[in-house]
Amino acid sequence: MNITRRDTMKLAALGAVAAAFPFPSAAQANRVRLPLHEFVLDDRLMGCLRKGVKAMKARMPSDPLSWFFQASIHGVTDQLWTEAAKDDPGVLSVDRAKYWNQCPHKGENSANFLPWHRGYTHHFEEILRMHTEEDDFAIPYWDYSIESQRTFPKAFGIRHLDGNKDNDAPDNINPLYHDERDSFLCDYEYPLSDQLPLTELSVRAVDTSRVMACPVFFGTTESNAVGGGIIDTDGTTRGLLEQSPHDQIHRAVGGSVSGIDGDGNPTSVVGGMAYPPTAGFDPIFPIHHSNIDRLWVVWASMPGKQWGNMPSDAWFDEKPWYFFDTSGKEVNRSRRDYFDHRALGVRFKDEDLTVEPLPLPAPSGVVVMAAGAPLALQQRSAANVIVAMEIDAPVTEPTKLPLSTVNEAAGADNKTFNRMSLGAHAERVALTLKGLNISQTDNWGFDVFVVQRDDAGTLPDKTSPQYLGTISIFNHQGNPAAPIDQRFDITDALSALSASDIAGLDVVLVPYELVTSRDKASRPQPTETRLKGSGLVVSREASGLAIETMPHQHK
């Protein structure tokens, strides 16, 4: 691939946004993130990738430049930490609270997701490049929007590099292979078939239509904008790009294996990519997140995009994250520094350098007074609560949950949820699905809608406020087998329906598959998989944080 002098000059001209970062050098201009299906055709680059990953894995876990340490920045379990400490006592001295398990959504608002992962991927890429010993190396991106690329990449799905399953020599074991993946989707050496892999990503799993149609990055709620918002600290509320395709790919690759324990109770174990504290250990993780970063760039380069409900300068200037440079030195920069990928020296092959992505406006110098801290679960009002029926949703058809099924013992009043004032500063109305057993749903997800009960027509379009989003199948809370509560802001849906009384409304759960059979003629029938939960709660909530609307947009 040829990089012209004009391309290099354009990169340099557009890179000087964050003062903390230097202008991209000529070497940086040659570091282009390629689509994975092109990257794998270059033997030199593939050799570099395997070499770099293997070298990082060979370092001691307590070394900031090691695979274990870098993966742990995203997340690590107590079990993995304990096992690592057996071979490397230095792990016990690592400041885990500061450096590990930093992936947002454990008390952070959803707007952290994209800039944090951009910073994490960038600094990881720098360290991996150092281990490849090739200055032009850049992490490729898995472009699963292309139909032919929805099959799991073979370069990551083979254990034995020479194809000989009996050759377990260390040099023949692929460092990009990971045991904890969905076998049907990811394994090219599965013992029961020669038609591998058996499945591929579904059209729904890779869908970005709602993301690209959205006009704003920061929302009036946590889940009505590309990047989320700063309204609450609930780990299940996510921005649109995080909802899809980010979460779907994580769950599909990690998979979910169901079984029966010794007492006859159903069990389920999710694979590495399907659980945040283990996801970063899979070598496909940075390839997936390189594409998520690219999709943010694609969105930001489209005309008419706006920042929306901007956080204050203080939010952008805060330095809550810790990464490492290639010398192993701590890096602690502001959120603002990760909003311009070109200032970081990142470039994607399909990026149009003649288009400047939506730039952040200069700091306003205006102090925006917060009405209070972002809304935490324990701060929510318990007044006017409605508890509905238990949730039992199959994957074979949509499930309607009527909000008029009220537990009278809860003292609920379903006549009092008036629309009120529905602006960003107003009281909001929330729907919480309680006790969801997401570990039992196999490779299925669920879209969530609110509809009028007497509406027998088709469901609203996903651009409608009646579409609330998806069940969080890649969840950051606790044990992956533990039930979760999922919260949705339904204020805008009530407004769209002109509903002052929720008793005439239904919540609709619509199942969708994350993977499909590659042999469409022999596609299996849907399983008996079901999403179960303990009930629904509707409640009033105070507005979480005062925010300002920024009209600046990309033209």
C-alpha positions in Angstrom: 0.0 0.0 0.0 1.4 3.4 -1.0 1.1 6.4 1.4 1.4 9.6 -0.5 3.3 12.7 0.7 -0.1 14.5 0.6 -1.5 11.8 3.0 1.4 12.3 5.4 1.0 16.1 5.4 -2.8 15.7 6.0 -2.2 13.5 9.0 0.3 15.9 10.4 -2.0 18.9 9.9 -5.0 17.3 11.6 -3.1 15.7 14.4 -2.3 18.7 16.6 -5.5 18.9 18.7 -4.2 17.6 22.0 -1.2 19.4 23.3 -0.1 16.3 25.2 0.6 14.4 21.9 3.2 15.3 19.3 2.5 15.7 15.6 2.4 12.3 13.9 5.8 11.5 12.5 6.6 10.0 9.1 6.9 6.6 10.7 3.5 7.0 12.3 2.0 7.9 9.0 3.0 4.5 7.7 1.3 2.7 10.5 -2.0 2.0 8.9 -4.6 -0.3 10.5 -5.6 -2.7 7.8 -8.8 -4.8 7.5 -7.9 -8.2 8.9 -8.8 -10.0 5.6 -6.1 -8.0 3.9 -3.7 -8.2 6.8 -3.7 -12.0 6.9 -2.5 -12.1 3.2 0.8 -10.4 4.2 3.1 -13.1 5.6 5.4 -10.6 7.1 2.6 -8.8 9.0 1.1 -12.1 10.2 4.5 -13.2 11.4 4.9 -9.9 13.2 1.6 -10.3 15.0 2.3 -13.8 16.1 5.8 -12.8 17.2 4.6 -9.8 19.2 1.8 -11.7 21.0 4.2 -14.6 21.8 6.8 -12.3 23.1 4.3 -10.5 25.4 3.0 -13.8 26.7 6.5 -14.8 27.6 7.0 -11.9 29.9 6.3 -12.2 33.7 2.7 -11.3 34.6 3.8 -8.4 36.9 5.6 -6.7 34.0 3.5 -3.9 32.6 4.6 -4.9 29.1 3.4 -8.5 29.4 0.2 -9.9 27.9 -1.1 -10.8 31.3 -0.7 -7.3 32.7 -2.1 -5.6 29.6 -5.1 -7.9 29.6 -5.6 -7.2 33.3 -5.8 -3.5 32.7 -9.1 -4.3 31.0 -10.1 -6.9 33.5 -8.9 -9.9 35.5 -10.5 -12.4 37.9 -9.3 -13.2 41.4 -8.7 -16.8 40.1 -6.4 -15.6 37.3 -4.6 -13.3 39.7 -4.1 -16.1 42.2 -2.8 -18.5 39.6 -0.4 -15.9 38.1 1.0 -15.1 41.6 2.1 -18.7 42.0 4.7 -18.3 39.2 5.3 -14.6 39.7 5.2 -13.3 43.3 5.6 -9.9 41.8 1.9 -9.9 40.9 1.2 -9.5 44.6 2.9 -6.1 44.6 0.9 -4.7 41.6 -1.5 -1.9 42.6 -4.6 -3.8 41.3 -7.0 -1.1 42.3 -5.1 1.5 40.3 -4.0 -0.4 37.2 -6.3 -3.4 36.7 -10.0 -3.9 36.0 -10.2 -0.4 34.6 -12.7 -1.1 31.9 -15.6 1.3 32.5 -19.1 0.4 33.8 -18.3 -0.5 37.4 -19.6 2.8 38.7 -18.6 4.9 35.7 -21.0 6.4 33.2 -21.4 5.0 29.7 -19.7 7.9 27.9 -16.3 6.6 29.2 -16.6 3.5 27.0 -15.4 4.7 23.6 -12.5 7.1 24.7 -11.3 4.6 27.3 -11.1 1.7 24.8 -9.4 4.0 22.3 -6.7 4.9 24.8 -6.4 1.2 25.9 -6.1 -0.1 22.3 -3.7 2.7 21.3 -1.2 2.1 24.2 -1.5 -1.7 23.8 -0.7 -1.3 20.1 2.4 0.7 20.9 3.6 -2.1 23.2 2.7 -4.8 20.8 4.5 -3.0 18.0 7.7 -2.8 20.1 7.6 -6.6 20.5 7.1 -7.1 16.7 10.3 -5.1 16.1 8.6 -3.6 13.0 8.0 0.1 13.0 5.2 0.1 10.6 3.1 -2.5 12.5 -0.5 -1.6 13.4 -3.3 -3.6 14.8 -5.7 -4.8 12.0 -9.5 -4.5 12.4 -12.1 -7.3 11.9 -14.6 -5.7 9.5 -17.5 -8.1 10.1 -19.9 -5.7 8.3 -18.6 -7.5 5.1 -20.7 -10.6 4.5 -17.7 -12.8 3.6 -15.9 -11.7 6.9 -18.6 -13.0 9.3 -16.8 -16.3 9.6 -14.3 -16.3 12.5 -10.8 -15.5 11.2 -8.9 -18.7 10.6 -5.6 -17.2 11.6 -7.0 -17.0 15.2 -9.0 -20.3 15.0 -6.3 -22.8 14.4 -4.2 -24.2 17.2 -1.5 -25.9 15.1 0.2 -23.6 12.6 1.2 -26.4 10.2 -2.3 -28.1 10.3 -0.9 -31.2 12.0 -3.0 -31.8 15.1 -0.4 -34.2 16.4 2.5 -31.7 16.2 2.5 -30.0 19.7 6.0 -28.5 19.3 6.0 -25.1 21.0 6.9 -23.3 17.7 3.8 -25.0 16.1 1.3 -23.7 18.6 -0.5 -20.6 17.4 -0.2 -17.8 20.0 -3.4 -16.3 18.5 -5.5 -19.3 19.5 -7.5 -19.1 22.6 -9.2 -22.1 24.3 -12.1 -20.2 25.8 -14.2 -19.5 22.7 -17.4 -20.8 21.2 -16.3 -24.0 19.4 -19.0 -23.9 16.8 -18.1 -20.3 15.7 -14.4 -20.1 16.3 -12.7 -23.5 16.1 -11.1 -24.9 13.0 -9.9 -28.0 14.7 -13.1 -29.2 16.2 -12.9 -33.0 16.3 -16.5 -33.9 15.2 -16.6 -32.3 11.8 -14.5 -31.3 8.8 -16.9 -28.5 7.8 -15.5 -25.9 10.1 -16.4 -23.6 11.6 -20.0 -24.6 11.9 -21.5 -21.1 12.4 -20.9 -17.5 11.5 -21.9 -14.1 12.9 -25.5 -13.2 12.2 -26.6 -10.1 10.3 -28.2 -8.8 13.5 -25.0 -9.3 15.5 -23.0 -7.0 13.2 -25.7 -4.4 12.6 -24.5 -0.8 12.9 -27.6 0.9 11.3 -28.8 2.5 14.5 -25.4 3.8 15.3 -24.8 5.4 12.0 -28.3 6.9 11.9 -27.9 8.5 15.3 -27.1 12.3 15.1 -25.4 12.7 18.5 -22.5 11.3 20.5 -23.7 12.3 24.0 -27.3 11.6 24.9 -30.1 12.9 27.0 -30.1 9.4 28.5 -27.4 6.8 28.7 -28.7 4.9 25.7 -29.9 7.2 23.1 -26.6 8.3 21.6 -23.6 6.7 20.0 -21.2 7.2 22.9 -23.7 7.0 25.7 -24.0 9.7 28.3 -23.1 10.9 31.8 -26.5 10.6 33.4 -26.0 7.6 35.7 -23.5 5.1 37.0 -25.5 2.0 36.2 -23.3 -0.6 34.5 -26.1 -1.9 32.3 -26.8 1.3 30.5 -24.7 1.6 27.4 -24.3 3.8 24.3 -25.5 2.6 20.9 -22.1 1.5 19.6 -21.4 -0.4 22.8 -24.9 -2.1 22.5 -24.3 -3.2 18.9 -22.1 -4.5 17.5 -19.6 -4.4 20.4 -21.6 -6.5 22.9 -22.8 -8.9 20.3 -19.4 -9.9 19.1 -18.0 -10.4 22.6 -20.9 -12.7 23.5 -20.8 -14.6 20.2 -17.1 -15.3 20.3 -17.0 -16.2 24.0 -20.2 -18.3 23.7 -22.2 -19.8 26.4 -22.0 -23.5 27.3 -25.0 -24.9 29.3 -24.9 -28.0 31.4 -26.4 -29.8 34.5 -24.8 -29.8 37.9 -24.7 -32.7 40.3 -28.1 -31.7 41.8 -29.7 -31.6 38.4 -29.8 -27.8 38.2 -28.9 -26.0 34.9 -25.5 -24.4 34.7 -23.9 -22.1 32.2 -20.3 -21.0 31.6 -19.4 -18.2 29.3 -16.2 -18.1 27.4 -13.4 -15.6 27.8 -14.6 -12.9 25.4 -18.1 -13.1 26.8 -17.1 -11.9 30.3 -15.3 -8.5 30.8 -12.7 -9.7 33.4 -11.4 -12.3 31.0 -12.1 -10.8 27.6 -8.8 -9.0 27.2 -6.8 -12.3 27.4 -8.2 -13.4 24.0 -5.9 -12.2 21.1 -9.0 -11.4 19.0 -10.0 -8.7 21.6 -7.7 -5.9 20.2 -8.8 -6.8 16.6 -12.4 -6.4 17.6 -11.8 -3.1 19.4 -9.7 -1.8 16.5 -12.9 -2.1 14.5 -15.1 -0.5 17.2 -12.6 2.4 17.2 -12.9 2.6 13.4 -16.7 2.6 13.5 -16.5 5.6 15.8 -14.3 7.3 13.2 -16.7 6.4 10.4 -19.6 7.9 12.4 -17.7 11.0 13.2 -16.8 11.6 9.6 -20.4 11.6 8.4 -22.1 14.9 7.7 -24.5 16.4 10.3 -23.1 14.6 13.3 -23.2 16.6 16.6 -21.7 16.1 20.1 -25.2 16.6 21.7 -25.4 17.0 25.4 -21.8 17.9 26.2 -20.2 17.2 29.5 -18.4 20.0 31.2 -14.8 20.9 30.6 -14.0 19.4 33.9 -15.2 16.0 32.7 -12.9 16.1 29.6 -9.9 17.4 31.6 -10.2 14.7 34.3 -7.4 12.0 34.3 -9.1 8.9 35.7 -7.2 6.2 33.6 -3.8 4.7 33.8 -2.0 3.0 30.8 1.7 2.3 30.1 4.2 3.3 27.4 6.8 1.1 25.7 9.3 1.7 28.5 6.8 0.5 31.1 6.3 4.0 32.4 2.8 5.0 33.7 0.7 7.1 31.3 -2.1 9.3 32.9 -3.7 11.7 30.5 -7.0 13.4 30.2 -10.1 12.0 28.6 -9.9 14.9 26.1 -6.6 13.4 24.7 -8.4 10.3 23.5 -11.1 12.0 21.4 -8.8 12.7 18.4 -7.5 9.4 16.9 -5.3 11.3 14.5 -3.5 13.1 17.3 -2.6 9.7 18.6 -1.1 8.7 15.2 -3.9 6.2 14.4 -5.1 5.8 10.9 -7.4 3.2 9.2 -7.0 2.1 5.6 -10.6 3.0 4.6 -10.4 6.4 6.2 -10.8 9.5 4.0 -8.0 11.9 5.0 -9.7 14.7 3.2 -12.5 14.6 5.7 -11.9 15.9 9.2 -13.9 13.8 11.8 -16.2 15.8 14.1 -13.7 17.8 16.3 -14.2 18.6 19.9 -14.8 22.3 20.4 -12.1 24.2 22.3 -12.6 24.3 26.1 -15.3 26.8 26.8 -13.9 28.1 30.0 -17.5 28.0 31.4 -18.0 26.1 34.6 -21.1 23.9 34.4 -22.6 23.3 37.8 -23.8 19.8 38.4 -27.1 19.2 39.9 -25.6 16.3 41.7 -23.4 13.3 41.2 -24.3 10.9 38.4 -27.4 8.9 39.6 -26.4 5.7 41.4 -28.7 2.8 42.0 -29.1 3.4 45.7 -30.0 7.1 45.0 -33.1 6.3 42.9 -36.5 7.1 44.2 -38.5 4.1 45.4 -41.8 6.0 45.1 -44.5 4.9 42.8 -43.0 1.5 42.0 -44.8 -1.0 39.8 -43.9 -4.6 40.0 -45.1 -6.8 37.1 -45.1 -10.5 36.3 -42.0 -12.8 36.2 -40.1 -12.8 32.9 -40.0 -16.0 30.9 -39.1 -15.3 27.3 -38.3 -18.0 24.7 -36.1 -17.4 21.7 -38.7 -18.7 19.3 -41.0 -15.7 19.4 -41.5 -12.2 20.9 -42.7 -12.1 24.5 -45.2 -9.4 25.8 -45.0 -8.3 29.4 -48.1 -6.3 30.3 -47.3 -3.4 32.7 -50.9 -3.7 34.1 -50.0 -6.9 36.0 -49.4 -5.1 39.3 -48.3 -6.6 42.6 -50.8 -4.8 44.8 -48.8 -5.7 47.9 -46.1 -3.3 46.7 -48.5 -0.4 47.2 -48.1 0.6 43.5 -50.0 3.3 41.8 -50.0 2.9 38.0 -52.1 6.0 37.4 -49.4 8.5 38.5 -46.7 8.1 35.8 -47.7 11.3 33.9 -45.3 12.5 31.2 -44.5 15.7 33.1 -41.8 17.8 31.6 -39.5 15.5 29.5 -36.5 17.7 29.1 -32.9 16.8 30.0 -33.4 18.3 33.5 -36.8 16.8 34.3 -37.7 13.9 36.4 -37.4 10.7 34.4 -39.2 7.4 34.3 -37.2 4.1 34.4 -38.1 0.5 33.6 -35.9 -2.1 35.3 -36.0 -5.8 34.3 -35.0 -7.6 37.5 -33.0 -10.8 38.0 -32.2 -11.6 34.3 -30.3 -14.8 33.9 -28.3 -13.7 30.9 -25.8 -16.6 31.3 -28.5 -19.0 30.3 -29.4 -17.4 26.9 -26.7 -19.2 24.9 -26.0 -17.2 21.7 -29.2 -15.2 21.7 -29.9 -11.6 22.4 -33.1 -9.6 23.0 -34.3 -6.3 21.8 -36.7 -4.4 24.1 -39.7 -2.2 23.0 -42.6 -0.4 24.7 -45.9 -0.5 22.8 -49.6 0.2 23.2 -51.4 -3.0 24.2 -54.1 -2.6 21.5 -51.5 -2.0 18.8 -51.6 -5.2 16.7 -49.3 -3.9 14.0 -45.6 -4.4 13.4 -43.1 -3.2 16.0 -41.8 0.3 15.7 -38.6 1.0 13.9 -35.4 0.9 15.9 -35.0 4.6 15.4 -38.2 5.1 17.4 -38.0 6.1 21.1 -40.3 3.1 21.7 -37.2 1.0 21.0 -35.3 0.9 24.3 -32.2 -1.0 23.3 -30.8 -4.5 24.0 -30.4 -6.7 27.0 -26.9 -6.4 28.2 -25.4 -9.8 27.3 -21.8 -8.6 27.9 -22.2 -7.5 31.4 -19.8 -6.0 33.9 -21.5 -7.0 37.1 -20.1 -9.6 39.4 -20.2 -13.4 38.6 -21.0 -14.1 34.9 -23.6 -16.7 36.1 -25.3 -14.3 38.5 -28.6 -12.6 37.5 -28.5 -8.9 36.6 -30.9 -6.0 36.7 -31.2 -4.1 33.5 -32.4 -0.5 33.5 -33.9 1.5 30.6 -35.0 5.1 30.6 -38.6 5.1 29.1 -39.4 8.8 29.5 -39.1 9.4 25.7 -41.1 6.3 24.9 -43.9 7.5 27.1 -43.8 10.9 25.4 -43.9 9.3 21.9 -46.9 7.2 23.0 -48.7 10.2 24.7 -49.0 7.8 27.7 -49.9 9.2 31.1 -51.0 5.8 32.3 -48.6 2.9 31.8 -51.4 0.3 32.5 -52.2 0.2 28.8 -48.6 -0.6 27.7 -46.6 -3.7 27.1 -42.9 -4.4 27.2 -42.0 -6.6 24.3 -38.8 -8.7 24.2 -37.8 -9.7 20.7 -35.2 -12.5 20.4 -32.4 -12.5 17.8 -29.6 -14.9 17.2 -25.9 -13.9 17.4 -24.7 -16.7 15.1 -26.3 -18.7 12.2 -25.4 -22.0 10.6 -23.1 -21.6 7.7 -25.1 -24.4 5.9 -28.4 -22.5 5.6 -30.1 -25.6 4.1 -29.6 -27.5 7.3 -30.2 -24.7 9.7 -31.2 -26.0 13.1 -34.5 -25.2 14.8 -34.3 -22.7 17.6 -33.4 -24.2 21.0 -35.4 -24.3 24.2 -33.2 -21.4 25.4 -35.2 -18.9 27.5 -34.5 -15.6 29.1 -35.8 -15.6 32.7 -36.1 -12.9 35.2 -37.9 -12.1 38.5 -40.0 -9.2 37.3 -40.3 -5.6 36.1 -40.1 -2.4 38.1 -41.2 1.1 36.9 -40.1 4.1 38.9 -39.6 7.8 38.9 -36.1 9.1 39.1 -34.5 12.5 39.6 -32.5 13.8 36.7 -28.9 12.7 37.2 -26.6 15.6 36.0 -27.0 19.1 34.6 -25.6 19.2 31.1 -25.3 21.7 28.3 -26.2 21.3 24.7 -23.5 22.0 22.2 -24.7 22.9 18.7 -21.3 22.3 17.1 -21.7 19.7 14.4 -19.7 18.1 11.6 -20.4 19.4 8.1 
